[in-house]
Structure formats: C-alpha cells, structure tokens
Amino acid sequence: MPKSAAEAFYQADAVFIGTVRLAEKDALGFDSLAIVNVESVWKGNSILGPEITVDGSGDTLHRAHIFQHGEKDIFYLRRLPDRIGQDSMPQIAFRADPALQRVVALEKATDDLKFLDGKIATENTWENRLLNGLPSCRWQICTVNAECVAVKGICGNWEAVNATFEKDAETYIQERNVSVNCVDPAAHQSSKPALECTNLICAVQQ
C-alpha cells in the first residue's frame, strides 16, 4: 500500500469515503469483493456512482484486502472496466490492490483527512472540479476575461483555460477520455458557458 496519502492520491483515479454494504467471497474464498456506498468525494466524482464494486482480491503470491460489512474507509482506487453482465454487483468497478492502492479505516485516517481537506482548501478545488485534474494549474492563469476559453473536459464537463494552453488542454483531455468510462456523459452536453477571470484564474461562470 502507498505509504502516504499524497502518493496514493496522485496514483488514484478516485478518492472518497465509502461504507461497505456487502462483502462477497473471491475465487480463493476471501471476503475481498465489496459493494461500497460512495459518500464524500475528493477525486473522480464524474466516474463514481452512488455505489460501486471494489475488487480487493489477491492471488497465490499476494494477499487479498478483506472487507467487513459496515466498515467505513477512505478509498484511493484505480478504475476497472465495467462489470457488464458479470453478476449482480454494481457495474462501476474499482481495484483495491493491497500492494498498489490505499484503503484506510476512517477512524485511523486523521493524517489522510488533514492532507485531503488541506489539499482542496489550498488548490482552489482544482482536483475536485476536474475528474483527475489537468496536469498544470498554470493553464488557468489569467489577467482579463478575454484570455479565457472553454474546452470540453473529461466526461463532457466544460473547463476554462487560458487560450495560450487551449491545445495542450484539449490534447490531454482527448487522451484521458480514451481510458475513462463516464457515468452519464450525455448529462454534460450543454452549450458553451460564459467565462470569467476571477482571482487571476480562468473559471466557468456559475
């Protein structure tokens, strides 16, 4: 498991608090397949549903992550292909490999909560507004409204960037969209929004 919340955050597709509603046995007989109710989300809101499948199964060389009904954790997870027609568990699925992803019991997650709440507070909710965050916040820096342009973001959300970096942002988003399955991309197909330069940051007008 990643040693720090920061390392786990940047490696994960989604970071959230969730409660295990049901734990199922994997192929080796361990309770490592869970249905998790999603609660507070720090990252990946556009690819999460109200409940998801979390696969913590292991193999003969790697231990499984064992889940218990009712446990509440902070999850740092990697997205898996949807489980279409596989079983009765939710189609939206994530991996909780004990060696690669971080799952921390909420009552033991004081340091994680300090990092996550501090990150959102100090980064102007950048990671929370985008699916996984554009790789450079300087793409948003501006001095006047005219410098800002709108680009169709990951899963169809509109994002505001400085016109100088429009092509960089579009290329990045196109590459990410190939590997991401959106919960409901059609819900975000609205007309181009009005933009403004607020506190030296390009933003979509609310």
Buried (B, 14 or more C-beta within 10 A) or exposed (E): BBEEBEEBBBBBBBBBBBBBBBBBEBEEEBBBBBBBBBEEBBBBBBBBEEBBBBBBBBEEEEEBBBBEEEBBBBBBBBBBEEBEEEEEBBBBBBBBBBEBBBBBEBEEBEEBBEBBEEBBEEEBEBBBBBBBBBEEEEBBBBEEBEBBBBBBBBBBBBBBBBEEBBEBBBEBBEEBBEEBBBEEBEEBEEEEBEBBBBEEBBBBEE
